């Protein structure tokens, strides 16, 4: 039986980030991941990117992985939000907020490589990959886990089990948890385009009658497209020729970036809301998409998961400084109380935006356009919205303030 303070199930970007955050303490950590990282993966024109808030960038900086990500990250300096075919719009600027950028757009590949490079040299983190969790049992003194690796079955013991195994979390499915789930009846079509008049640092969120259309700046003048469409329209959009798709996209977005060209292969995934009400259990915590899966509007999902990481790492380390148990009820209650407001509030915000802007009734349309115009005219309101989307509102963990957990030894 191998003994650890924390065992993390799921070695994706959220689970890997938690392991990185704890790698600079004396905590004994195990990371279990089923799929080996593709360390030899090369950049591609259409690689998957993630919009990072400024708070998430600071978290990555504090855990030591941002220097490796930064060369491939494109800053978001300005955000233009509009309602297609109507007068409503708002503009957020990094200059008004006094920050270097409101956020960044970075390849998932670069983030994964940076995380696993850091973990490779962490003496207190054991990575089991490829490995599968076959079962676990929670007792008063900890959690006993049964995993299968290439070398056979192993038994692990942990004070705390963290489930970071994604939206289809096997750990969550094995628990009788209360969840709020809603299918939106929409898909997100993802691709990459290159405009002939790129505007460096500008991101666009355009609300349409079928859902939001986001254009996120990437390096080398590219833009990542996240086009929300009704499920009945998805097959048609995927089946269009490149020329026909670009023409359709141009009609939806307009010419703020000039003419769009060089479209990459398109992919689609269904959109849903999932919010776990009981993400904290006895000696077990669900984080990231295992606890909450959000609509992609405003790009909050991954950033919310990173804030889970920062808060959980802090309460675990603070407990250890006091000589406590990482999985003790009081420790997990502190984490749950800290995170609940942000998790529920962010889920409600994205859910409201996703549903409000597809309502066709003219009174609703009028109110939302007046709301956007009002936001653009009121600096205090813009500052509050910007702070929320930058991940800098409410009680911030040390990592989200750019402060390391080093020196707080377990």
N, C-alpha and C positions, 0 to 999 in steps of 0.2 A: 504494500500500500504506500503510494507516494503522497506526501503531505504538503499542502499549499495553503496560503492564506486566501487567495482568490483564484477560482477557476472560471475562465471565460469561454463560453461555447459560442463559436462564430468568430472567425478571424478576418472578417471583412473590414471595411474602413472604420466602422464604429468600434467593433471589438478590438481591432488592432490598435486603434488610437488609445483605448483604455489601457491596454497592455503597455503601450509606450509611456503613458502618463505615470503608470506605477513602476516603470523600469528604473526610474531615478530615485526610488525609495528602496528600503530594505525588504519590502513585501515579497513573499514567495508566490509567483504567479505562473499559472499554466494557461495556455491558449490552445483551444481545440478547433481545428478547421478541417473540413472534409476535402476541399479542393486546393491542390498545390498552387501557390502564386506563380503567375507567368512572368518570371523575372527577366526573360529574354524578349518580352513583348516590345515591339518597336512602335514608335508613333505612327499614326495613320491619319489620313485627311479627315475621316469621319469619327475619330475616337470619341468615346463618351466623356462628357465634361460635367462638372458639378459647380453650381454657383455657391461660393463661400461668402458668408457674411464677414464683416470686419472682426467680429468677435471670434469667429471660427479661425480666421487667420492668426489671431493672437493666441488661440489655444494651440494651433500647430507650431507657432513660434516658441511657446513656453515648453512644449514637450520635445523640442529640438529637431523637428522634421521640416519646418518651413524652408530653410536654406536650399534643400534639395528640390522642393516643389516650385519655388519662386521663379526660376528661369523659364518655366513653361506656363506660368499663370498670367492671365491678362487682367489688369485692374478694371473695375467698374467705377468710373468717376461720376457719371451722370446717369440718371434713370428717367426715361420719359414714359409716362403712363397715359393712355388715351382710350376713348370709347369710339370704335370704328363707326364712321358715318355721322358722328354727333360732335358737339362742341366741347365736351368735357375733356380736360387734360390736366396733368400735374407734372412738375419737374422737380426732382431731388438732385442736389449737387454736393459733391464732397467739399467744395470750397465753402459753402454755407455752413457745413457741419464742422469745418476745421480739421478734417482728417485727410490722410494721404489717398484714401479710396473708400468708397462705400462698401466694397466687397471685391471679390476676385472670381474669375472663371478659370478653373484648373482641371486638367485631365485626371480622371479617376486612376488611370494607369500610373501617373507620376506620384499621386498620393499613396497608392498601394506600395510602390517601389520604395518610397521614402520611409514608410512605416516599417516594412520588413527589413530594410537595411539597418534601421535603428535597433530593431529587436534582435538582429543577428549577433550583436555585440553586448546584449544585456545579460549580465551574469545571473540575474534573479528571475528571468523569464524563460520557461520551457515551452517550446512550440511543438505541439503534436499535430503533424500534418504530412500526409492525409490521415485523418482519424475520424471515427464516428462515435457519438455518444449512444450507448445502447440502453442506458437506464441510470437512474440515480435514486438515492433514498435520503430523505432529510431526517436528521436526528437532532436531539437537543444540543449536541456538541459539535455538529457540523453536517456536511453533506458527503455521502459516499457515492462515487461515480464509477460506472463500468464503461470503459472505452475500448475500441478496437483499432489498433494501429497495424502497420505493415508487418510488425514483429509479433503480433498476437494481442490477446486481451490484457488490459492493465486495469488495476484498481487505483483510484485517486481519492484523496480526502481533502476537503476544503472547508474553511470557515464560512466562505461566501461563494455562491454560484451565481454568475451573471450570464443571462441569456441575451446574446447579441446576434442571434441567428436569423435576422431578417423578417420580412413581412409574413412569410409562411412558416414562422417559428415552430419547430417541432416541440420545443420546451413549452411554449404557450399552449399548443394544442393538447398537450398532456395534462394540463391543469384546467380545473373547472372555474375559469375566470369570467367575470362580467366584462363584456366588450360591447362597444357601440360600433356597428358596422353599417356602411351605406355604400352601395354601388352608384356611381354618378351617371351611368349610362353613356359615358364618354370615354374615348381613348386619347392617349397622347402620341402623336406622330413625331418622331425624332429624326432629324437629319442635320446636315451641315451645308451651308452655301457660302459663296464668296461674292460680295457685292462689288460693283465697280467704283463706288464712292464710300468706302468704309469710314466710319467715324470712331476713331480709337477711343476706347473708354466709355462709349455710350451703349447702354442696354435699353431695350424697348419692351414694354408690356402693353399689348393692344387687346382690349376686350372686344370680342365679336359675339354675334348671336349664337354661335356654337361653343363659346368658351374662350379663354385667353390664348393669345398667340404671343410667345416670348421670343425675342431675338437677343442672344447673349454674345458679347464680343469674345473672340478667341484670338490667339496669336496668329500672325501672318495674314491679318486682314479677313479671317474667316468669321462666320457667325453660326452659332448653334441655334437651331430652330426647335422650339417645343410648341407644336400646333395641337391644341385641343379640338377634337371634332366629335360629333355624335357617332355612336357605334355603327349606325347604319351607313355612315359615310366613309368608314375606315378602309374597307376593301377597295373602294374606288380610288381613294387617294394613294394607296400603296400600288395600285395597278396602273396609274397614269404613266405615260412616258415622262422622261426627265423634262422635256420642253413643256409639256402640258402641265406638269406639277409646278414648275417655276412660274408659269403664267398664272395659275390659280393662286399660288402664294403671293405673287406680286399684287394681284387684285385685292387680296386680304390685307396685306401689310402696307402697300403704297410704295412711294419712291424716296423715302427719307434716307435710304442708303444707296440710291441710284438703282441701276438694274441688277437683279440678282442672277447669279450664274453658278456653274460648276456644282450641281447638287450631288450629294452623296447618296448611297443606298438608304432607303427609309425603313424605319422600324416602328412598331406600335406596341403599346402596352395599356391594359385597362386601368382606369382610375377608380379609386375607392377611398373611403375614410375608414380607418380602424383606430379606435381609441380604447386601450385597456384601462379599465378603472382600478384594477387591483394589481398594478405592475410590481408592487412590493409584497413579497410573501415571506414566510419564515425561511431565513437564510438564503433567499433567492430574490434577484431583481431582474426585471426585463428592461432593456434600454434600446434606443434607436427604433428601427422599424418593427422590432419584435413587440414594442410597447405602443407605437403609434405610427400609422401610415397615413400620409396626408396627400391632398391634392397638390400638384406641383406649382400652383399659382403662387407667385412671390418667392418661390424657391426656398421654402422654410424647412422641408423635411430633414435633410441631412444635417443642417445647422442645429435643429432641435436635438438631434441625436448626439451631436458633439457637446452640447451643453449638458446633456445627461452624463456624458463621460467626465466632464470637468467637475461637476458637482459630486458625483459618486467617488471619484478619485480623492477629492478633498475630504469628504467625511470619513472615508476609510483611513486616510493618513492621519487625520486629526484624532480619530479614535485610538490608533496605534500609539500616537505620541502620549496619550493619556494612559497607555497600558491596557487598552480595551481589546475587544474581539471584533474583527472586521464584519462579522455577520450577526452581531448582537442586535436584538430587537430595537434597542434605543438608537443605534446607528442607522439602521434602515428606516426607522420612523422619521429621523431627521432628514434623510435624503428624500423620502416620499413627500414630506410636508414642503420641503424646499422646491421640488420639481413640479408638484401638481399644478400650481397656478400657471406656470409657463406652458406645460404640456397641454392642458385643457384650453387655455387662452389662445395658443397658437393654432390648435386644431379648429377651434370655433372661428377664428379669424379667416383662415384659409377656406373653410367650408362656406362661410358667409359670402366671401368674395366669389367663390366658384359658382354659387347658386344665384347670387344677386345679379350678376352681369349677364345672365342668359335669360332673364325675365323680360318678355317683349312688351309688357304693358307700358303705355306712355307715361303714367304718373311715376312708376318706378324708374323708368329711363330718365325722366326729368330730374328726379331727386338725386340719382347717382351722378349725373352730369353736373348739377349744381354743387354736389359735394366735392367733386374733383376740382372744379373751378375755385370753390372756397378754400380747399386745401392749398391750391397754388397761390392764393392771395394772402394766406396767413402764415407767416414764418414760424410762429410757435407751434402751430399744428403740423407743419412740415417737419419741424425738428422732432416732435414726438413720434411721428410715423417713421422717420429715418432711423431714430434710435431703436425702435422696435425691430425694423428689418435688418439693422446692422447687428442685432443681438447684443445690444448694450443697455437694455432697459431692465429694471428690476434688480434684485440682488444678484450680483455677478460672482461666480467662483473666481478663485485666484488665477486659474489658467486663462479665463476669459478676459482678465485684466492684463494678461501678458506676464504674470508672475509665476515663477516656477514653484513646484512642490519640493524641490531639493532642500535638504537641511531638516525636513520633517520626517525623521526616520521611523520606520516600523520596527 
